[in-house]
Amino acid sequence: KHWLNVMVHPDNSLSFFNDTTNEVAPSNQELSQYCLRVFKTDFKRSHTALENLRQSGYVAIDRYSSYLIVDVGRIGLQYNPGHAHADTLSFELSIHGKRALVNSGISTYEINKERSWQRGTSAHNTVSIDNQDSSEVWSSFRVARRAKTFDLKVIDKPNQISVSCSHDGYKRLRGSPVHTRLWKLNSNSLKIEDKISGVFSIAKARYYFHPDITIKLDELKKCGKAYISQDLLFKFEIKNGYGYVDESLHYPSFEEKEPNKCLIIECVDKEACLVLNWSEV
């Protein structure tokens, strides 16, 4: 009960890590109603402002008009990782109760290109290096070499919460690169800083916008705005790296897809940085 309440967004929708999808199991609302009928216990969404789910490898922060869920754990289950994705150090974000940044989801279990892409690193809000996956996902439910996270730090200050973590999933590549990501959440902003050590040719940080969001990027491709129904939800600025927007697809459930946008930031001098700002309520 508690774990599920942490892993859903303020609108009670599921966060999309690994093979999570809608319309397969009862929704959080349906489970809440069932729990109330059978056990006379309230199942409503409740948790503390900072939740570190150490055993499953997620950190969730409910503060500053936002809800942030970050993946800082090893893929699992280690003995049966068939539903795992190469999504290490990815995250999802809601702002003012609205879905803002989302992982891409799944739509099939068939062995095909679509399934391979959906499980791959490039379908998630994290960094791919040299067009490789952070963990070697293959076929429909297979995983070979797997990313291991280390140096997790969660710091809760009066006016800021920060989470930092590294993983070694790309050390199998020539040049042995290591990805380190830092999230800094303040009163009305989120900064995501990526640093890559080692040698590599190209590293790309991807940020997938929810299908309900429309975005506008300025001519210099450094700043942009994100809207829902013509209402400004947040602004964003690329502090480091070269950015551009691609068309993509979001998969909310099996056999379903919706168009959405993806902001791609290519690392410059082994670093990339994106800052999101929103108004306080």
C-alpha positions as CSV (number, residue, x, y, z in Angstrom):
1,K,0.0,0.0,0.0
2,H,2.6,2.5,1.0
3,W,5.0,1.7,-1.8
4,L,2.2,2.1,-4.4
5,N,1.1,5.4,-2.9
6,V,4.6,6.7,-3.2
7,M,5.0,5.5,-6.8
8,V,1.9,7.2,-8.2
9,H,1.6,10.8,-9.2
10,P,-0.7,13.4,-7.6
11,D,-3.3,12.6,-10.2
12,N,-3.2,8.9,-9.1
13,S,-1.6,7.9,-12.4
14,L,1.2,5.3,-12.5
15,S,4.8,6.3,-12.9
16,F,6.3,4.5,-15.9
17,F,9.4,2.7,-14.8
18,N,10.2,-0.8,-16.2
19,D,7.2,-2.6,-17.6
20,T,4.6,-0.4,-15.9
21,T,1.4,0.2,-17.9
22,N,-2.2,1.1,-17.5
23,E,-5.4,-1.0,-17.8
24,V,-3.8,-4.3,-16.8
25,A,-4.3,-4.3,-13.0
26,P,-6.8,-2.4,-10.9
27,S,-6.1,1.3,-10.6
28,N,-5.0,3.0,-7.4
29,Q,-8.6,4.4,-7.0
30,E,-10.1,1.0,-7.5
31,L,-7.8,-0.6,-4.9
32,S,-8.7,2.2,-2.5
33,Q,-12.4,1.5,-2.9
34,Y,-11.8,-2.2,-2.5
35,C,-9.7,-1.8,0.6
36,L,-12.3,0.5,2.2
37,R,-15.1,-2.0,1.5
38,V,-13.3,-5.1,2.7
39,F,-10.9,-3.9,5.3
40,K,-12.6,-0.7,6.4
41,T,-9.2,1.0,5.9
42,D,-8.5,4.1,4.0
43,F,-6.1,3.5,1.1
44,K,-5.9,7.2,0.0
45,R,-2.5,8.5,-1.2
46,S,-0.4,9.4,1.8
47,H,3.4,9.7,2.4
48,T,6.0,11.9,3.7
49,A,7.6,14.8,1.8
50,L,10.8,12.8,1.2
51,E,10.6,9.0,0.6
52,N,13.7,6.9,0.1
53,L,12.5,3.4,-1.0
54,R,15.9,1.8,-0.5
55,Q,14.9,-1.8,-1.3
56,S,13.4,-1.0,-4.7
57,G,15.8,1.9,-5.5
58,Y,13.5,4.9,-5.8
59,V,13.4,8.3,-4.2
60,A,10.3,10.4,-4.3
61,I,10.0,14.1,-3.3
62,D,6.6,15.8,-2.7
63,R,7.5,19.4,-2.1
64,Y,7.5,22.9,-3.8
65,S,4.4,22.3,-5.8
66,S,6.0,19.3,-7.5
67,Y,6.3,15.6,-7.3
68,L,9.6,14.0,-8.4
69,I,10.3,10.3,-8.6
70,V,13.9,9.2,-9.4
71,D,15.3,5.8,-10.2
72,V,18.6,5.3,-8.3
73,G,18.5,1.5,-7.9
74,R,19.8,-1.6,-9.7
75,I,17.5,-3.1,-12.2
76,G,15.6,-6.0,-10.8
77,L,14.6,-8.4,-9.7
78,Q,18.3,-9.5,-10.0
79,Y,17.3,-13.2,-10.3
80,N,14.4,-12.5,-12.7
81,P,14.8,-9.1,-14.5
82,G,12.5,-9.9,-17.5
83,H,10.4,-6.8,-17.0
84,A,13.3,-4.5,-16.4
85,H,14.2,-1.5,-18.6
86,A,17.6,0.2,-19.1
87,D,16.2,3.2,-17.3
88,T,18.8,3.8,-14.6
89,L,18.9,7.4,-13.3
90,S,15.7,8.2,-15.1
91,F,12.9,10.2,-13.4
92,E,9.3,11.5,-13.7
93,L,8.0,14.8,-12.7
94,S,4.6,16.4,-12.0
95,I,4.1,20.1,-11.4
96,H,1.0,21.6,-9.7
97,G,-0.5,18.2,-9.9
98,K,-0.1,18.0,-13.7
99,R,2.1,15.4,-15.5
100,A,5.2,17.1,-16.9
101,L,8.0,14.7,-17.7
102,V,7.3,11.1,-18.3
103,N,9.1,7.9,-19.4
104,S,7.7,6.4,-22.6
105,G,5.8,3.4,-21.3
106,I,5.2,0.1,-23.1
107,S,2.6,-1.2,-25.7
108,T,3.7,-4.7,-26.5
109,Y,5.5,-7.8,-25.2
110,E,6.2,-9.1,-28.7
111,I,9.8,-9.5,-29.9
112,N,10.1,-6.5,-32.2
113,K,11.8,-3.2,-32.7
114,E,9.1,-1.3,-30.8
115,R,9.6,-3.5,-27.7
116,S,13.4,-3.1,-27.9
117,W,13.1,0.7,-28.1
118,Q,10.6,0.9,-25.2
119,R,13.0,-1.1,-22.9
120,G,16.0,0.8,-24.1
121,T,17.7,3.8,-22.4
122,S,16.7,6.2,-25.2
123,A,13.0,5.8,-24.3
124,H,13.6,7.2,-20.8
125,N,14.4,10.5,-19.1
126,T,18.1,9.7,-18.7
127,V,21.4,9.7,-20.6
128,S,22.5,7.4,-23.4
129,I,26.2,7.1,-24.3
130,D,27.3,6.2,-27.8
131,N,23.8,5.1,-28.7
132,Q,24.1,2.2,-26.3
133,D,21.8,1.1,-23.5
134,S,22.9,1.4,-19.8
135,S,21.9,-2.2,-19.3
136,E,21.9,-4.8,-22.1
137,V,18.2,-5.5,-22.7
138,W,17.4,-7.8,-25.5
139,S,14.7,-10.1,-26.9
140,S,11.4,-9.4,-25.1
141,F,12.4,-10.3,-21.5
142,R,16.1,-10.8,-21.5
143,V,18.9,-8.8,-19.8
144,A,22.7,-9.3,-20.1
145,R,25.2,-7.0,-18.4
146,R,23.4,-4.7,-16.0
147,A,24.1,-1.2,-14.6
148,K,24.9,-1.0,-10.9
149,T,24.3,2.3,-9.1
150,F,26.7,3.7,-6.4
151,D,27.4,6.8,-4.4
152,L,23.8,7.7,-3.7
153,K,23.4,10.9,-1.7
154,V,20.1,12.3,-0.5
155,I,20.4,15.7,1.2
156,D,17.4,17.5,2.7
157,K,18.1,21.2,3.5
158,P,15.5,23.8,4.6
159,N,15.2,25.3,1.1
160,Q,16.5,22.5,-1.1
161,I,16.5,18.8,-1.6
162,S,19.2,17.2,-3.7
163,V,19.7,13.6,-4.9
164,S,22.9,12.4,-6.6
165,C,23.9,9.0,-7.9
166,S,26.2,7.3,-10.4
167,H,26.1,4.1,-12.4
168,D,28.6,1.9,-14.1
169,G,26.4,0.5,-16.9
170,Y,28.6,2.0,-19.7
171,K,32.0,0.9,-18.3
172,R,31.7,-2.1,-20.6
173,L,32.3,0.3,-23.5
174,R,35.7,1.3,-24.8
175,G,36.7,4.3,-22.6
176,S,34.8,3.0,-19.6
177,P,32.4,6.0,-19.2
178,V,30.5,6.5,-16.0
179,H,27.3,8.6,-15.7
180,T,26.6,10.8,-12.7
181,R,23.4,12.7,-12.3
182,L,22.4,15.4,-9.7
183,W,18.8,16.6,-9.1
184,K,18.4,19.9,-7.2
185,L,14.8,20.7,-6.2
186,N,14.1,24.2,-4.8
187,S,11.0,26.3,-4.1
188,N,10.0,26.6,-7.7
189,S,12.7,25.0,-9.8
190,L,14.4,21.7,-10.6
191,K,18.0,21.5,-11.9
192,I,19.3,18.3,-13.5
193,E,23.0,18.1,-14.0
194,D,24.7,15.2,-15.9
195,K,28.4,14.5,-15.9
196,I,30.2,11.8,-17.8
197,S,33.7,10.6,-16.9
198,G,35.9,8.5,-19.2
199,V,36.1,8.5,-23.0
200,F,33.1,8.5,-25.4
201,S,32.0,10.0,-28.6
202,I,28.5,11.3,-27.8
203,A,26.2,11.4,-24.8
204,K,22.5,12.5,-25.0
205,A,20.2,13.4,-22.1
206,R,16.5,13.0,-23.1
207,Y,13.5,14.6,-21.5
208,Y,10.0,13.3,-22.6
209,F,7.1,15.7,-22.2
210,H,3.6,14.3,-21.4
211,P,1.4,14.2,-24.5
212,D,-0.9,16.9,-23.0
213,I,2.0,19.4,-23.1
214,T,2.9,21.6,-26.0
215,I,6.3,23.3,-26.0
216,K,7.9,26.3,-27.6
217,L,11.7,26.6,-28.0
218,D,13.4,30.0,-28.7
219,E,15.5,30.6,-31.8
220,L,18.7,30.0,-30.0
221,K,17.4,26.6,-28.7
222,K,18.4,27.4,-25.2
223,C,15.1,28.4,-23.5
224,G,11.6,27.1,-23.9
225,K,8.1,27.1,-22.4
226,A,5.7,24.2,-21.7
227,Y,2.0,24.7,-21.9
228,I,-1.1,22.7,-21.0
229,S,-4.3,23.9,-22.7
230,Q,-2.5,27.3,-23.4
231,D,-1.7,27.7,-19.7
232,L,2.0,28.0,-18.9
233,L,3.1,25.1,-16.7
234,F,6.8,25.7,-16.6
235,K,9.8,27.3,-18.3
236,F,13.0,25.5,-19.1
237,E,16.6,26.5,-19.9
238,I,19.5,24.5,-21.2
239,K,22.4,25.7,-19.1
240,N,25.0,23.4,-20.6
241,G,24.8,21.3,-23.8
242,Y,23.3,21.6,-27.3
243,G,19.5,21.1,-27.4
244,Y,16.8,20.3,-29.9
245,V,13.3,18.8,-30.0
246,D,12.3,15.6,-31.6
247,E,8.9,14.1,-32.3
248,S,8.2,10.9,-30.3
249,L,5.5,8.6,-29.0
250,H,4.1,7.9,-25.6
251,Y,2.6,4.5,-24.8
252,P,0.0,4.7,-22.0
253,S,-1.1,1.1,-22.3
254,F,-1.0,-2.0,-24.6
255,E,-1.7,-1.3,-28.2
256,E,-2.0,2.4,-27.6
257,K,0.2,5.3,-28.5
258,E,0.1,9.1,-28.4
259,P,2.4,11.7,-30.0
260,N,4.6,13.7,-27.7
261,K,7.8,15.8,-27.7
262,C,11.3,14.9,-26.6
263,L,13.9,17.5,-25.7
264,I,17.4,16.1,-26.4
265,I,20.5,17.7,-25.0
266,E,23.9,16.6,-26.3
267,C,26.6,16.8,-23.7
268,V,29.3,19.5,-24.2
269,D,32.6,19.0,-22.4
270,K,31.2,15.8,-20.8
271,E,28.3,17.8,-19.2
272,A,24.7,18.7,-19.7
273,C,22.4,20.7,-17.5
274,L,18.7,21.6,-17.7
275,V,16.7,23.9,-15.4
276,L,12.9,23.9,-15.1
277,N,11.1,26.9,-13.4
278,W,7.5,27.2,-12.4
279,S,5.4,29.7,-10.5
280,E,4.5,29.1,-6.9
281,V,0.9,28.7,-5.8
